[in-house]
Amino acid sequence: LGGTTLYPGVYYSSSIVNVTSGNLTLDAQGDPTATWVFQVGSALTVGKAGLPASILLAHGASASNIYWVCGSSATINGTGGGIFNGTVLAYAGISVGTNGASPITTINGRLIGMGASTTLANTIINVPAH
């Protein structure tokens, strides 16, 4: 999904979803209630080694209206950096950033690991107001 723009809706993948070849832009087209639901059958990966990726908001999109439901795990910018918007519900673990001198990763949303731990390193979490 990297390098693309998506409009409000429900998106489904029966396997892995990667946002690794650039940023993903979510465009609300001026609708402040615009909602995205991503149903990921397996793992979600955002960013790759040396190349963080971001989930960007455009034209009134709100992090509080974005949901990522993962059948297994989620890895968000494993080597640090980038901005992620939305709430992640993962049935296995969630991992964000890495220890050491990596750049800060910013999460505008919530991270909920249902069956395993959530690991955060060099991460700032901003919980949306609503």
All heavy atoms as an XYZ file, in Angstrom:
900
protein
N       0.800     -1.212      0.000
C       0.000      0.000      0.000
C       0.836      1.266      0.000
O       0.292      2.351     -0.103
C      -0.935      0.011      1.215
C      -2.005     -1.075      1.265
C      -2.773     -1.003      2.573
C      -2.933     -0.971      0.092
N       2.144      1.114      0.193
C       3.008      2.285      0.200
C       2.929      3.053     -1.105
O       2.828      2.472     -2.181
N       2.932      4.378     -1.003
C       2.903      5.214     -2.182
C       1.512      5.407     -2.764
O       1.379      5.929     -3.871
N       0.469      4.992     -2.036
C      -0.887      5.113     -2.557
C      -1.734      6.036     -1.679
O      -1.355      6.384     -0.562
C      -1.584      3.741     -2.653
O      -1.708      3.190     -1.344
C      -0.812      2.776     -3.524
N      -2.893      6.402     -2.212
C      -3.897      7.159     -1.478
C      -5.172      6.337     -1.463
O      -5.601      5.837     -2.510
C      -4.165      8.521     -2.162
O      -2.960      9.289     -2.141
C      -5.258      9.292     -1.439
N      -5.765      6.196     -0.273
C      -7.020      5.452     -0.148
C      -8.094      6.366      0.421
O      -7.823      7.237      1.252
C      -6.845      4.237      0.761
C      -5.895      3.147      0.268
C      -5.772      2.043      1.302
C      -6.372      2.578     -1.064
N      -9.322      6.126      0.001
C     -10.472      6.893      0.437
C     -11.251      6.070      1.458
O     -11.029      4.869      1.592
C     -11.308      7.281     -0.781
C     -10.476      8.080     -1.762
C      -9.899      7.486     -2.873
C     -10.205      9.420     -1.515
C      -9.093      8.210     -3.729
C      -9.391     10.156     -2.363
C      -8.838      9.546     -3.472
O      -8.027     10.267     -4.305
N     -12.174      6.670      2.203
C     -12.881      5.955      3.269
C     -13.512      4.660      2.772
O     -13.978      4.566      1.637
C     -13.957      6.954      3.703
C     -13.414      8.292      3.324
C     -12.628      8.063      2.073
N     -13.501      3.651      3.647
C     -14.110      2.376      3.302
C     -13.544      1.249      4.130
O     -12.735      1.441      5.041
N     -13.972      0.045      3.793
C     -13.487     -1.173      4.423
C     -12.585     -1.870      3.413
O     -12.973     -2.090      2.268
C     -14.649     -2.102      4.829
C     -14.132     -3.405      5.409
C     -15.577     -1.400      5.821
N     -11.374     -2.195      3.854
C     -10.384     -2.837      3.003
C     -10.014     -4.181      3.610
O      -9.816     -4.279      4.816
C      -9.136     -1.953      2.857
C      -9.439     -0.643      2.170
C      -9.848      0.469      2.889
C      -9.330     -0.541      0.783
C     -10.142      1.667      2.250
C      -9.618      0.654      0.131
C     -10.023      1.746      0.872
O     -10.321      2.919      0.240
N      -9.925     -5.215      2.775
C      -9.677     -6.565      3.265
C      -8.541     -7.211      2.488
O      -8.470     -7.115      1.262
C     -10.939     -7.422      3.117
C     -10.711     -8.867      3.457
C     -10.619     -9.286      4.778
C     -10.545     -9.818      2.453
C     -10.387    -10.611      5.093
C     -10.318    -11.147      2.760
C     -10.235    -11.533      4.076
O      -9.990    -12.849      4.398
N      -7.669     -7.874      3.238
C      -6.633     -8.711      2.639
C      -6.608    -10.020      3.407
O      -6.576    -10.013      4.642
C      -5.260     -8.046      2.724
O      -4.256     -8.965      2.328
N      -6.595    -11.131      2.719
C      -6.583    -12.427      3.404
C      -5.194    -12.793      3.919
O      -5.045    -13.759      4.650
C      -7.081    -13.526      2.458
O      -6.224    -13.623      1.332
N      -4.185    -12.004      3.544
C      -2.822    -12.322      3.976
C      -2.144    -11.102      4.571
O      -2.767    -10.309      5.261
C      -2.023    -12.900      2.810
O      -1.908    -11.934      1.779
N      -0.871    -10.928      4.272
C      -0.043     -9.851      4.823
C      -0.341     -8.527      4.116
O      -0.575     -8.499      2.910
C       1.447    -10.206      4.654
C       1.773    -11.457      5.466
C       2.351     -9.065      5.048
C       3.136    -12.042      5.170
N      -0.298     -7.437      4.880
C      -0.394     -6.093      4.301
C       0.904     -5.371      4.618
O       1.323     -5.299      5.774
C      -1.606     -5.312      4.867
C      -1.532     -3.844      4.473
C      -2.905     -5.931      4.379
N       1.552     -4.848      3.576
C       2.801     -4.111      3.723
C       2.621     -2.664      3.291
O       2.061     -2.391      2.236
C       3.905     -4.724      2.854
C       4.327     -6.085      3.336
O       4.552     -6.287      4.517
N       4.417     -7.032      2.423
N       3.118     -1.768      4.126
C       3.247     -0.355      3.761
C       4.743     -0.088      3.859
O       5.239      0.450      4.835
C       2.439      0.561      4.705
C       2.569      2.016      4.280
C       0.979      0.132      4.776
N       5.474     -0.550      2.856
C       6.930     -0.537      2.930
C       7.606      0.192      1.772
O       8.802      0.411      1.814
C       7.475     -1.979      2.999
O       6.963     -2.720      1.891
C       7.061     -2.661      4.294
N       6.861      0.538      0.755
C       7.490      1.189     -0.401
C       7.120      2.668     -0.479
O       7.045      3.234     -1.556
C       7.080      0.470     -1.693
O       5.672      0.525     -1.845
N       6.887      3.272      0.666
C       6.512      4.682      0.732
C       5.363      4.869      1.699
O       4.902      3.925      2.339
N       4.891      6.092      1.805
C       3.819      6.422      2.730
C       2.456      6.051      2.153
O       2.264      6.040      0.939
C       3.829      7.921      3.036
C       5.119      8.353      3.693
O       5.730      7.616      4.460
N       5.564      9.561      3.383
N       1.509      5.785      3.041
C       0.117      5.574      2.678
C      -0.647      6.811      3.119
O      -0.552      7.218      4.288
C      -0.448      4.332      3.372
C      -1.965      4.144      3.288
C      -2.426      3.975      1.839
C      -2.388      2.944      4.128
N      -1.400      7.424      2.212
C      -2.200      8.604      2.533
C      -3.667      8.208      2.586
O      -4.177      7.557      1.664
C      -1.996      9.710      1.479
O      -0.605     10.056      1.445
C      -2.808     10.941      1.813
N      -4.335      8.613      3.664
C      -5.768      8.380      3.817
C      -6.469      9.721      3.643
O      -6.264     10.647      4.419
C      -6.066      7.767      5.182
C      -5.320      6.454      5.462
C      -5.663      5.930      6.853
C      -5.635      5.408      4.405
N      -7.283      9.825      2.603
C      -7.904     11.087      2.200
C      -9.393     11.064      2.521
O     -10.156     10.293      1.940
C      -7.687     11.290      0.692
C      -8.152     12.644      0.194
O      -8.943     13.323      0.889
O      -7.728     13.016     -0.912
N      -9.823     11.933      3.444
C     -11.222     11.992      3.873
C     -12.091     12.790      2.912
O     -13.309     12.838      3.092
C     -11.314     12.601      5.268
N     -11.525     13.433      1.941
C     -12.258     14.226      0.956
C     -13.173     15.251      1.632
O     -14.285     15.492      1.195
C     -13.053     13.318      0.024
C     -12.165     12.376     -0.767
C     -12.948     11.441     -1.638
O     -13.846     10.748     -1.165
N     -12.615     11.411     -2.915
N     -12.698     15.832      2.747
C     -13.451     16.868      3.442
C     -14.506     16.376      4.407
O     -15.197     17.174      5.033
N     -14.652     15.075      4.583
C     -15.653     14.512      5.491
C     -15.009     14.177      6.834
O     -14.246     13.214      6.938
C     -16.252     13.241      4.883
C     -17.291     12.577      5.770
O     -17.563     13.079      6.888
O     -17.834     11.541      5.351
N     -15.300     14.943      7.899
C     -14.661     14.695      9.193
C     -15.088     13.386      9.855
O     -14.465     12.943     10.801
C     -15.085     15.905     10.037
C     -16.343     16.388      9.409
C     -16.221     16.086      7.937
N     -16.132     12.736      9.343
C     -16.563     11.448      9.899
C     -16.064     10.263      9.068
O     -16.408      9.116      9.352
C     -18.098     11.374     10.009
O     -18.656     11.414      8.683
C     -18.645     12.516     10.848
N     -15.266     10.540      8.048
C     -14.752      9.479      7.180
C     -14.038      8.412      8.004
O     -13.271      8.721      8.916
C     -13.798     10.069      6.152
N     -14.308      7.133      7.686
C     -13.787      6.014      8.468
C     -13.127      4.992      7.544
O     -13.621      4.710      6.454
C     -14.933      5.333      9.254
O     -15.542      6.314     10.099
C     -14.431      4.192     10.102
N     -12.017      4.438      8.032
C     -11.307      3.360      7.347
C     -11.230      2.167      8.284
O     -10.882      2.315      9.453
C      -9.876      3.763      7.003
C      -9.748      4.795      5.950
C      -9.448      4.591      4.632
C      -9.877      6.205      6.112
N      -9.401      5.800      3.974
C      -9.665      6.809      4.862
C     -10.172      7.034      7.209
C      -9.725      8.173      4.655
C     -10.235      8.395      7.012
C     -10.018      8.956      5.752
N     -11.515      0.979      7.753
C     -11.325     -0.267      8.488
C     -10.487     -1.172      7.598
O     -10.877     -1.474      6.467
C     -12.665     -0.954      8.839
C     -12.415     -2.289      9.523
C     -13.537     -0.042      9.697
N      -9.333     -1.576      8.119
C      -8.443     -2.485      7.399
C      -8.492     -3.836      8.091
O      -8.091     -3.957      9.244
C      -7.014     -1.942      7.391
C      -6.874     -0.645      6.649
C      -6.996      0.571      7.311
C      -6.628     -0.639      5.281
C      -6.878      1.771      6.633
C      -6.512      0.562      4.587
C      -6.636      1.764      5.268
N      -9.000     -4.842      7.388
C      -9.038     -6.198      7.913
C      -7.883     -6.962      7.278
O      -7.886     -7.215      6.077
C     -10.367     -6.867      7.584
C     -11.550     -6.146      8.214
C     -12.874     -6.718      7.750
O     -13.028     -7.074      6.588
N     -13.820     -6.799      8.657
N      -6.906     -7.310      8.116
C      -5.679     -7.950      7.645
C      -5.693     -9.394      8.123
O      -5.657     -9.649      9.321
C      -4.435     -7.203      8.186
C      -3.162     -7.840      7.671
C      -4.503     -5.719      7.827
N      -5.728    -10.332      7.191
C      -5.818    -11.738      7.544
C      -4.617    -12.253      8.301
O      -4.718    -13.198      9.082
N      -3.481    -11.649      8.121
C      -2.253    -12.086      8.767
C      -1.589    -10.877      9.419
O      -2.174    -10.234     10.266
C      -1.337    -12.770      7.748
O      -0.176    -13.275      8.361
N      -0.369    -10.542      8.979
C       0.440     -9.506      9.636
C       0.386     -8.174      8.889
O       0.242     -8.130      7.671
C       1.886     -9.978      9.733
N       0.547     -7.109      9.656
C       0.703     -5.760      9.122
C       2.142     -5.335      9.340
O       2.661     -5.449     10.452
C      -0.233     -4.787      9.852
C       0.001     -3.290      9.596
C      -0.318     -2.944      8.136
C      -0.833     -2.453     10.557
N       2.796     -4.864      8.285
C       4.153     -4.332      8.397
C       4.170     -2.931      7.807
O       3.780     -2.735      6.652
C       5.169     -5.216      7.650
O       5.127     -6.531      8.186
C       6.585     -4.661      7.791
N       4.636     -1.976      8.606
C       4.771     -0.593      8.154
C       6.246     -0.224      8.244
O       6.853     -0.350      9.305
C       3.922      0.368      9.015
C       4.112      1.809      8.553
C       2.449     -0.026      8.960
N       6.837      0.214      7.137
C       8.252      0.558      7.101
C       9.135     -0.663      6.970
O       8.698     -1.796      7.163
N      10.393     -0.414      6.598
C      11.381     -1.490      6.521
C      12.723     -0.920      6.944
O      12.868      0.279      7.139
C      11.434     -2.101      5.128
C      11.772     -1.126      4.024
C      11.675     -1.812      2.665
C      11.912     -0.830      1.541
N      11.750     -1.470      0.237
N      13.694     -1.774      7.095
C      15.013     -1.359      7.595
C      15.541     -0.172      6.810
O      15.647     -0.214      5.587
C      15.990     -2.524      7.517
N      15.841      0.900      7.535
C      16.413      2.087      6.925
C      15.425      2.956      6.167
O      15.785      4.001      5.645
N      14.152      2.553      6.081
C      13.154      3.315      5.341
C      11.823      3.282      6.083
O      10.950      2.470      5.787
C      12.982      2.765      3.925
C      12.042      3.539      3.012
C      12.527      4.981      2.795
C      11.897      2.834      1.679
N      11.665      4.182      7.084
C      10.384      4.220      7.782
C       9.277      4.687      6.838
O       9.541      5.410      5.875
C      10.614      5.224      8.908
C      11.744      6.068      8.457
C      12.586      5.199      7.569
N       8.074      4.252      7.107
C       6.914      4.688      6.335
C       5.907      5.303      7.291
O       5.904      5.006      8.484
C       6.304      3.515      5.589
N       5.055      6.154      6.758
C       4.046      6.817      7.571
C       2.658      6.571      7.008
O       2.490      6.359      5.806
C       4.299      8.322      7.626
O       5.498      8.611      8.315
N       1.663      6.614      7.891
C       0.264      6.639      7.505
C      -0.141      8.104      7.654
O      -0.219      8.617      8.776
C      -0.601      5.735      8.401
C      -0.022      4.319      8.491
C      -2.047      5.744      7.923
C       0.099      3.583      7.176
N      -0.357      8.778      6.542
C      -0.604     10.215      6.535
C      -2.095     10.505      6.376
O      -2.822      9.741      5.728
C       0.177     10.863      5.394
C       1.691     10.645      5.413
C       2.334     11.236      4.168
C       2.299     11.234      6.669
N      -2.537     11.632      6.938
C      -3.937     12.031      6.875
C      -4.092     13.237      5.966
O      -3.267     14.153      5.994
C      -4.443     12.379      8.275
C      -4.232     11.306      9.341
C      -4.761     11.792     10.679
C      -4.881      9.999      8.935
N      -5.158     13.249      5.163
C      -5.396     14.364      4.248
C      -6.869     14.766      4.255
O      -7.755     13.923      4.459
C      -4.985     13.972      2.821
N      -7.106     16.052      4.055
C      -8.440     16.619      3.850
C      -9.437     16.232      4.942
O     -10.543     15.796      4.651
C      -8.969     16.255      2.461
C      -8.036     16.691      1.383
N      -7.363     15.812      0.588
C      -7.632     17.936      1.000
C      -6.597     16.479     -0.250
N      -6.731     17.783     -0.017
N      -9.043     16.405      6.198
C      -9.946     16.207      7.332
C      -9.961     14.815      7.927
O     -10.770     14.533      8.814
N      -9.099     13.925      7.476
C      -9.048     12.573      8.050
C      -8.632     12.647      9.514
O      -7.850     13.514      9.907
C      -8.075     11.702      7.265
N      -9.155     11.740     10.325
C      -8.875     11.720     11.755
C      -8.361     10.354     12.189
O      -8.946      9.319     11.830
C     -10.161     12.050     12.532
O      -9.972     11.850     13.915
N      -7.304     10.348     12.984
C      -6.734      9.087     13.484
C      -7.757      8.285     14.274
O      -7.698      7.058     14.314
C      -5.509      9.377     14.348
N      -8.722      8.959     14.897
C      -9.719      8.255     15.710
C     -10.717      7.475     14.856
O     -11.502      6.687     15.394
C     -10.458      9.240     16.623
O     -11.154     10.199     15.857
N     -10.685      7.646     13.543
C     -11.600      6.931     12.654
C     -10.889      5.911     11.765
O     -11.386      5.565     10.702
C     -12.358      7.931     11.767
C     -13.281      8.819     12.559
O     -13.689      8.482     13.659
N     -13.609      9.972     12.012
N      -9.721      5.434     12.211
C      -8.940      4.472     11.431
C      -8.697      3.239     12.287
O      -8.195      3.344     13.409
C      -7.594      5.081     10.979
C      -7.831      6.369     10.198
C      -6.792      4.069     10.165
C      -6.584      7.210     10.014
N      -9.034      2.064     11.749
C      -8.913      0.814     12.500
C      -8.175     -0.219     11.665
O      -8.507     -0.437     10.501
C     -10.307      0.284     12.869
C     -11.102      1.290     13.661
C     -11.960      2.172     13.028
C     -10.950      1.392     15.043
C     -12.666      3.128     13.746
C     -11.648      2.344     15.771
C     -12.507      3.204     15.109
O     -13.194      4.147     15.820
N      -7.183     -0.847     12.283
C      -6.399     -1.911     11.665
C      -6.621     -3.174     12.493
O      -6.200     -3.234     13.644
C      -4.915     -1.558     11.675
C      -4.575     -0.267     10.998
C      -4.638      0.989     11.528
C      -4.110     -0.109      9.672
N      -4.230      1.911     10.603
C      -3.911      1.270      9.449
C      -3.832     -1.007      8.628
C      -3.448      1.775      8.242
C      -3.368     -0.497      7.430
C      -3.179      0.866      7.236
N      -7.291     -4.182     11.947
C      -7.570     -5.423     12.654
C      -6.711     -6.510     12.014
O      -6.917     -6.867     10.857
C      -9.066     -5.790     12.584
C      -9.343     -7.061     13.365
C      -9.930     -4.636     13.089
N      -5.735     -7.011     12.790
C      -4.728     -7.938     12.248
C      -4.942     -9.343     12.787
O      -5.031     -9.537     14.000
C      -3.328     -7.461     12.616
S      -2.994     -5.773     12.092
N      -4.962    -10.320     11.882
C      -5.139    -11.712     12.270
C      -3.955    -12.282     13.018
O      -4.087    -13.269     13.736
N      -2.795    -11.677     12.883
C      -1.637    -12.113     13.666
C      -0.977    -10.896     14.274
O      -1.534    -10.270     15.170
C      -0.669    -12.978     12.838
O      -0.115    -12.242     11.773
N       0.185    -10.484     13.778
C       0.978     -9.432     14.429
C       1.001     -8.133     13.624
O       0.573     -8.086     12.481
C       2.413     -9.927     14.615
O       2.979    -10.182     13.342
N       1.530     -7.102     14.274
C       1.767     -5.823     13.605
C       3.168     -5.340     13.965
O       3.543     -5.348     15.143
C       0.733     -4.786     14.021
N       3.929     -4.940     12.960
C       5.243     -4.338     13.159
C       5.216     -2.967     12.519
O       4.995     -2.842     11.313
C       6.358     -5.191     12.515
O       6.316     -6.500     13.079
C       7.722     -4.567     12.752
N       5.415     -1.939     13.346
C       5.343     -0.570     12.857
C       6.728      0.053     12.960
O       7.256      0.234     14.054
C       4.306      0.236     13.655
C       2.934     -0.431     13.525
C       4.274      1.689     13.175
C       1.882      0.107     14.451
N       7.302      0.333     11.812
C       8.633      0.939     11.722
C       9.598      0.306     12.713
O      10.073      0.937     13.648
C       8.528      2.461     11.873
C       7.843      3.084     10.672
O       8.152      2.744      9.536
N       6.902      3.958     10.902
N       9.892     -0.946     12.457
C      10.755     -1.738     13.319
C      12.132     -1.158     13.567
O      12.753     -1.463     14.577
N      12.613     -0.304     12.664
C      13.903      0.333     12.899
C      13.736      1.811     13.257
O      14.693      2.574     13.246
C      14.841      0.181     11.685
O      14.206      0.738     10.532
C      15.182     -1.268     11.440
N      12.508      2.200     13.591
C      12.235      3.546     14.081
C      11.869      4.547     13.005
O      12.097      4.335     11.819
N      11.244      5.631     13.464
C      10.856      6.726     12.590
C       9.433      6.607     12.099
O       8.758      5.612     12.325
N       8.965      7.640     11.450
C       7.650      7.623     10.839
C       6.520      7.999     11.794
O       6.699      8.107     13.001
N       5.356      8.207     11.189
C       4.131      8.547     11.916
C       3.065      7.536     11.517
O       2.830      7.307     10.327
C       3.656      9.965     11.568
C       4.707     10.989     11.969
C       2.319     10.269     12.235
C       4.440     12.378     11.423
N       2.413      6.965     12.516
C       1.349      5.996     12.266
C       0.066      6.533     12.858
O       0.040      6.975     14.006
C       1.695      4.641     12.908
C       0.663      3.588     12.653
C       0.746      2.785     11.525
C      -0.400      3.407     13.520
C      -0.213      1.820     11.276
C      -1.362      2.436     13.283
C      -1.273      1.646     12.148
N      -1.016      6.487     12.087
C      -2.314      6.958     12.541
C      -3.309      5.811     12.569
O      -3.429      5.061     11.600
C      -2.837      8.058     11.606
C      -2.109      9.361     11.809
O      -2.324     10.031     12.808
N      -1.247      9.720     10.877
N      -4.021      5.682     13.683
C      -5.081      4.686     13.789
C      -4.936      3.782     14.991
O      -3.942      3.813     15.711
N      -5.968      2.982     15.197
C      -6.009      1.995     16.273
C      -5.693      0.631     15.689
O      -6.303      0.225     14.696
C      -7.398      1.973     16.932
O      -7.624      3.236     17.555
C      -7.505      0.866     17.976
N      -4.742     -0.082     16.316
C      -4.369     -1.432     15.881
C      -4.896     -2.431     16.893
O      -4.642     -2.311     18.097
C      -2.835     -1.593     15.763
C      -2.477     -3.031     15.404
C      -2.267     -0.621     14.756
N      -5.636     -3.422     16.410
C      -6.037     -4.573     17.211
C      -5.374     -5.778     16.565
O      -5.715     -6.140     15.436
C      -7.554     -4.758     17.202
C      -8.325     -3.652     17.886
C      -8.993     -2.786     16.853
C      -9.315     -4.238     18.834
N      -4.404     -6.368     17.240
C      -3.662     -7.498     16.678
C      -3.834     -8.713     17.576
O      -3.705     -8.611     18.794
C      -2.187     -7.153     16.525
N      -4.123     -9.856     16.979
C      -4.341    -11.075     17.755
C      -3.053    -11.664     18.289
O      -3.071    -12.466     19.197
C      -5.131    -12.090     16.934
C      -6.569    -11.663     16.837
C      -7.014    -10.902     15.764
C      -7.471    -11.954     17.853
C      -8.322    -10.468     15.703
C      -8.776    -11.517     17.796
C      -9.201    -10.782     16.721
O     -10.494    -10.338     16.665
N      -1.937    -11.257     17.745
C      -0.627    -11.622     18.298
C       0.046    -10.316     18.720
O      -0.627     -9.311     18.911
C       0.194    -12.384     17.257
N       1.337    -10.301     18.835
C       2.045     -9.138     19.355
C       2.095     -7.946     18.416
O       1.856     -8.053     17.220
N       2.425     -6.814     19.026
C       2.653     -5.571     18.294
C       4.039     -5.079     18.675
O       4.389     -5.062     19.853
C       1.605     -4.496     18.641
C       0.196     -4.999     18.322
C       1.909     -3.194     17.906
C      -0.897     -4.087     18.822
N       4.800     -4.662     17.677
C       6.147     -4.158     17.913
C       6.309     -2.827     17.193
O       5.982     -2.710     16.015
C       7.172     -5.164     17.387
O       8.474     -4.655     17.522
N       6.828     -1.824     17.937
C       7.044     -0.498     17.368
C       8.454     -0.045     17.721
O       8.858     -0.078     18.880
C       6.032      0.529     17.912
C       6.264      1.887     17.265
C       4.607      0.067     17.697
N       9.203      0.423     16.707
C      10.541      0.955     16.939
C      11.534     -0.103     17.367
O      11.272     -1.303     17.318
N      12.709      0.385     17.796
C      13.760     -0.508     18.267
C      14.600      0.221     19.309
O      14.644      1.449     19.328
C      14.640     -1.002     17.096
O      15.497     -2.037     17.560
C      15.471      0.105     16.496
N      15.242     -0.526     20.171
C      16.116      0.083     21.173
C      17.359      0.659     20.510
O      17.758      0.237     19.444
C      16.539     -0.958     22.221
C      15.388     -1.345     23.115
O      14.560     -0.515     23.477
N      15.325     -2.608     23.463
N      17.952      1.619     21.184
C      19.184      2.204     20.670
C      18.961      3.607     20.156
O      18.075      4.323     20.588
N      19.735      3.976     19.188
C      19.736      5.347     18.683
C      18.794      5.552     17.510
O      18.979      6.431     16.700
C      21.156      5.731     18.279
N      17.776      4.718     17.403
C      16.864      4.857     16.268
C      15.988      6.097     16.427
O      15.776      6.590     17.532
C      15.984      3.607     16.143
O      15.087      3.537     17.229
N      15.449      6.608     15.318
C      14.566      7.769     15.404
C      13.274      7.426     16.149
O      12.870      6.266     16.214
C      14.266      8.107     13.945
C      15.024      7.168     13.102
C      15.668      6.153     13.969
N      12.630      8.455     16.660
C      11.366      8.293     17.370
C      10.257      7.938     16.375
O      10.165      8.522     15.298
C      10.985      9.606     18.106
C      12.037      9.951     19.148
C       9.599      9.542     18.706
C      12.092      9.020     20.320
N       9.402      6.997     16.748
C       8.198      6.671     15.996
C       7.025      7.298     16.745
O       6.932      7.172     17.965
C       7.992      5.147     15.905
O       9.127      4.559     15.275
C       6.741      4.808     15.112
N       6.138      7.961     16.011
C       4.962      8.582     16.619
C       3.717      7.800     16.236
O       3.476      7.551     15.050
C       4.820     10.044     16.167
O       5.996     10.757     16.549
C       3.604     10.699     16.788
N       2.947      7.429     17.247
C       1.678      6.739     17.056
C       0.572      7.700     17.465
O       0.534      8.148     18.616
C       1.573      5.459     17.917
C       2.744      4.505     17.659
C       0.217      4.789     17.720
C       2.739      3.840     16.321
N      -0.320      8.021     16.551
C      -1.513      8.789     16.866
C      -2.673      7.801     16.844
O      -3.269      7.539     15.804
C      -1.741      9.906     15.837
C      -0.605     10.902     15.841
O      -0.158     11.338     16.888
N      -0.121     11.256     14.663
N      -2.923      7.191     18.004
C      -3.942      6.157     18.071
C      -3.732      5.263     19.274
O      -3.174      5.687     20.289
N      -4.133      4.014     19.116
C      -4.050      3.034     20.195
C      -3.472      1.738     19.648
O      -3.667      1.406     18.484
C      -5.433      2.774     20.774
C      -6.052      3.986     21.432
C      -7.534      3.735     21.744
N      -8.113      4.850     22.462
C      -8.636      5.920     21.887
N      -8.627      6.029     20.579
N      -9.150      6.892     22.609
N      -2.799      0.969     20.530
C      -2.229     -0.319     20.154
C      -2.757     -1.363     21.121
O      -2.485     -1.280     22.318
C      -0.702     -0.273     20.212
C      -0.025      0.805     19.362
C       1.472      0.839     19.647
C      -0.292      0.568     17.885
N      -3.487     -2.344     20.614
C      -4.085     -3.359     21.469
C      -3.649     -4.726     20.971
O      -4.062     -5.176     19.899
C      -5.622     -3.254     21.462
C      -6.045     -1.846     21.898
C      -6.234     -4.325     22.360
C      -7.486     -1.515     21.627
N      -2.770     -5.388     21.744
C      -2.325     -6.744     21.440
C      -3.214     -7.716     22.188
O      -3.270     -7.688     23.410
N      -3.920     -8.577     21.470
C      -4.912     -9.452     22.091
C      -4.303    -10.728     22.685
O      -4.790    -11.214     23.681
C      -5.968     -9.835     21.059
C      -6.578     -8.645     20.349
S      -7.779     -7.780     21.304
C      -9.162     -8.856     21.068
N      -3.257    -11.280     22.045
C      -2.770    -12.566     22.491
C      -1.314    -12.600     22.871
O      -0.792    -13.643     23.241
N      -0.638    -11.470     22.770
C       0.784    -11.425     23.107
C       1.138     -9.996     23.502
O       0.288     -9.111     23.506
C       1.628    -11.891     21.915
N       2.389     -9.784     23.779
C       2.829     -8.487     24.297
C       2.876     -7.417     23.202
O       2.921     -7.699     22.013
C       4.212     -8.628     24.921
O       5.151     -8.970     23.924
N       2.869     -6.175     23.676
C       3.109     -5.021     22.821
C       4.441     -4.433     23.253
O       4.634     -4.121     24.424
C       1.981     -3.979     22.977
O       0.756     -4.580     22.549
C       2.261     -2.747     22.147
N       5.376     -4.331     22.318
C       6.714     -3.842     22.618
C       6.920     -2.484     21.963
O       6.745     -2.348     20.747
C       7.778     -4.832     22.087
O       7.527     -6.115     22.646
C       9.171     -4.372     22.440
N       7.293     -1.507     22.778
C       7.523     -0.156     22.283
C       8.945      0.261     22.601
O       9.421      0.052     23.706
C       6.568      0.835     22.957
C       5.084      0.514     22.913
C       4.304      1.504     23.764
C       4.589      0.531     21.484
N       9.609      0.876     21.633
C      10.946      1.433     21.854
C      11.023      2.747     21.101
O      10.624      2.824     19.938
C      12.022      0.466     21.363
N      11.508      3.787     21.773
C      11.644      5.108     21.143
C      10.331      5.506     20.452
O      10.321      5.871     19.280
C      12.799      5.123     20.148
C      14.118      4.900     20.833
O      14.304      5.314     21.969
N      15.042      4.252     20.162
N       9.222      5.402     21.196
C       7.900      5.623     20.635
C       7.125      6.642     21.469
O       7.158      6.590     22.691
C       7.103      4.302     20.613
O       7.828      3.345     19.851
C       5.726      4.484     20.008
N       6.428      7.534     20.792
C       5.510      8.474     21.430
C       4.106      8.083     20.988
O       3.864      7.899     19.794
C       5.802      9.927     21.006
C       7.173     10.356     21.489
C       4.719     10.868     21.502
C       7.620     11.693     20.940
N       3.184      7.976     21.961
C       1.803      7.659     21.635
C       0.926      8.843     22.011
O       0.952      9.303     23.156
C       1.314      6.396     22.354
C       2.121      5.187     21.877
C      -0.187      6.172     22.085
C       1.734      3.883     22.521
N       0.159      9.329     21.049
C      -0.828     10.379     21.252
C      -2.195      9.748     21.071
O      -2.524      9.314     19.957
C      -0.650     11.512     20.238
C       0.721     12.143     20.327
O       1.134     12.584     21.373
N       1.432     12.164     19.206
N      -2.980      9.654     22.146
C      -4.310      9.055     22.057
C      -5.263     10.109     21.510
O      -5.348     11.214     22.033
C      -4.777      8.544     23.439
C      -6.173      7.969     23.348
C      -3.807      7.497     23.970
N      -6.012      9.767     20.424
C      -6.940     10.736     19.857
C      -8.007     11.162     20.874
O      -8.371     10.391     21.753
C      -7.590      9.975     18.693
C      -6.639      8.884     18.366
C      -5.968      8.528     19.661
N      -8.507     12.381     20.703
C      -9.467     12.948     21.644
C     -10.803     12.214     21.652
O     -11.497     12.205     22.649
C      -9.698     14.427     21.330
N     -11.186     11.609     20.551
C     -12.469     10.899     20.504
C     -12.422      9.673     19.668
O     -11.516      9.261     19.157
C     -13.586     11.809     20.032
C     -13.315     12.527     18.737
N     -12.183     13.253     18.496
C     -14.043     12.652     17.611
C     -12.235     13.783     17.279
N     -13.356     13.422     16.729
